[in-house]
Amino acid sequence: MNVGLELDRLDLRILQTLQQNGRMTNKELADKVNLSTSACHQRMQRLIDDGWIKNFLGVIDVDRLCAPVHCIATIVLKDHAPDAFRSLEKSLESMPEVLEAYTVSGGCDFIVRFACSQMTRYMMLTNSMIHECPQISNISTHVILKQSKSFSGFPIQEIISQRQFA
């Protein structure tokens, strides 16, 4: 996929604005990006249809709902065969407590973020992973004590600053 080649500056402004508030009305969005409501709606629909916008999510304050244990685990595999990666990916995919999982380079093979009801549940999940994926050689757990900055969208202008848009 040629990322960015199908987008112009208005598309980028729509994407950036929607990251900040995905619930705004089409009229509010149109006003913010200086388009008519119909032109804005057409562009947004194209961005959705073409896969530039993957989903709209409501970010909840989970700490008001309960007090989950948040952990980040780094996982090292003994074997770097594709089957070893697929096996762990399948295991992670089946766990609702896994919020994000990344295959990475460097000192570990995976970085995984968990939110569990309690530490005993996290321990059950890691034991299950080890049982299902004997290729795991090490799991290092980092318990999150406090979130210093939360994800609020990609810095579109900064990460594409070298690209030229119409």
C-alpha distance (Angstrom), angle and dihedral (degrees) to the residues before:
residue distance angle dihedral
M1 . . .
N2 3.80 . .
V3 3.78 98.9 .
G4 3.77 113.5 -147.0
L5 3.79 98.2 6.4
E6 3.80 93.2 106.1
L7 3.79 95.9 47.0
D8 3.77 131.7 85.3
R9 3.81 130.8 -166.0
L10 3.82 93.3 -85.6
D11 3.80 91.1 52.9
L12 3.80 89.5 51.2
R13 3.82 91.4 49.7
I14 3.81 89.7 50.7
L15 3.82 91.3 50.6
Q16 3.80 93.2 47.1
T17 3.81 92.6 47.2
L18 3.81 93.7 48.0
Q19 3.81 90.6 51.6
Q20 3.78 88.5 59.8
N21 3.81 95.0 47.0
G22 3.79 120.1 3.2
R23 3.81 92.2 177.2
M24 3.79 97.7 64.0
T25 3.76 116.0 118.7
N26 3.77 120.9 -106.9
K27 3.82 88.6 -108.9
E28 3.81 91.9 54.0
L29 3.80 90.6 47.7
A30 3.80 91.8 47.4
D31 3.81 90.4 51.3
K32 3.81 92.3 49.6
V33 3.82 93.8 50.8
N34 3.83 95.7 37.0
L35 3.80 98.7 -116.6
S36 3.78 134.6 125.2
T37 3.80 113.3 -98.0
S38 3.80 92.9 -112.5
A39 3.82 94.1 48.7
C40 3.81 90.1 46.6
H41 3.81 91.7 49.5
Q42 3.81 91.2 50.0
R43 3.81 92.4 49.6
M44 3.79 93.1 46.7
Q45 3.81 91.3 48.8
R46 3.82 89.8 50.4
L47 3.82 90.2 49.7
I48 3.81 89.3 52.2
D49 3.82 94.9 43.4
D50 3.82 92.5 47.4
G51 3.81 91.9 50.4
W52 3.81 98.4 -112.2
I53 3.81 89.1 121.8
K54 3.79 109.0 47.9
N55 3.78 102.0 -177.6
F56 3.78 146.8 -27.5
L57 3.80 115.3 -120.1
G58 3.76 134.8 -174.6
V59 3.80 108.8 -134.4
I60 3.79 107.1 -143.1
D61 3.78 128.7 -160.8
V62 3.80 95.8 -117.0
D63 3.82 91.6 -178.5
R64 3.82 88.8 66.2
L65 3.80 89.3 52.4
C66 3.81 97.5 46.5
A67 3.79 140.4 -32.7
P68 3.80 104.5 -98.4
V69 3.78 123.9 -173.9
H70 3.79 108.2 -117.8
C71 3.81 116.9 -155.7
I72 3.75 137.5 172.7
A73 3.78 114.9 -153.7
T74 3.76 128.3 -165.4
I75 3.77 112.3 -153.8
V76 3.79 127.6 -161.6
L77 3.80 121.8 -163.4
K78 3.81 124.8 -147.6
D79 3.78 91.5 -146.5
H80 3.80 126.4 42.3
A81 3.78 95.1 -161.3
P82 3.82 113.6 130.6
D83 3.82 90.7 -114.1
A84 3.81 90.6 60.0
F85 3.80 91.1 55.0
R86 3.81 93.1 44.6
S87 3.80 91.6 49.9
L88 3.80 93.2 54.0
E89 3.81 92.6 41.9
K90 3.81 89.8 53.5
S91 3.80 91.2 49.5
L92 3.81 92.4 48.9
E93 3.80 92.2 46.9
S94 3.80 90.5 57.8
M95 3.82 94.2 55.0
P96 3.81 114.2 87.0
E97 3.81 89.9 -162.9
V98 3.81 90.0 65.3
L99 3.79 104.3 94.9
E100 3.79 98.0 176.9
A101 3.78 136.4 -0.6
Y102 3.78 127.9 -169.5
T103 3.79 131.9 -171.7
V104 3.79 104.1 -141.6
S105 3.77 143.6 177.8
G106 3.78 124.7 -124.0
G107 3.78 129.5 48.5
C108 3.79 95.4 -9.3
D109 3.79 137.8 31.6
F110 3.81 102.0 -137.5
I111 3.77 137.2 25.6
V112 3.80 112.8 -160.4
R113 3.79 130.9 -175.7
F114 3.80 118.4 -151.3
A115 3.81 135.5 -172.8
C116 3.81 111.4 -165.6
S117 3.78 134.4 175.4
Q118 3.81 90.3 -122.7
M119 3.79 140.7 -13.4
T120 3.81 92.3 -96.8
R121 3.82 88.8 60.7
Y122 3.81 90.4 51.6
M123 3.81 89.7 50.7
M124 3.82 89.6 51.4
L125 3.81 90.3 52.0
T126 3.80 93.9 50.2
N127 3.80 90.9 47.2
S128 3.80 88.8 50.9
M129 3.82 91.1 50.0
I130 3.79 91.4 50.8
H131 3.79 91.0 48.6
E132 3.84 94.0 47.0
C133 3.80 94.6 40.4
P134 3.81 110.9 38.5
Q135 3.83 87.2 174.7
I136 3.84 88.3 79.4
S137 3.79 109.9 106.2
N138 3.81 99.5 173.9
I139 3.80 140.9 10.7
S140 3.80 117.1 -169.9
T141 3.78 114.1 -168.2
H142 3.78 125.4 -153.7
V143 3.79 113.8 -169.5
I144 3.79 111.0 -146.9
L145 3.79 109.6 -127.9
K146 3.79 98.1 179.2
Q147 3.78 136.5 -4.1
S148 3.78 108.7 -123.4
K149 3.80 96.3 -175.9
S150 3.77 129.8 8.3
F151 3.78 127.7 -147.5
S152 3.78 109.9 -95.5
G153 3.77 101.4 167.6
F154 3.77 137.0 -63.5
P155 3.82 118.8 -63.0
I156 3.79 91.1 -118.6
Q157 3.80 97.4 178.8
E158 3.81 93.2 49.3
I159 3.80 98.1 46.6
I160 3.79 95.6 46.0
S161 3.80 97.3 36.6
Q162 3.79 92.2 120.3
R163 3.81 94.3 55.3
Q164 3.77 122.9 90.8
F165 3.80 118.9 -130.4
A166 3.77 129.4 -174.7
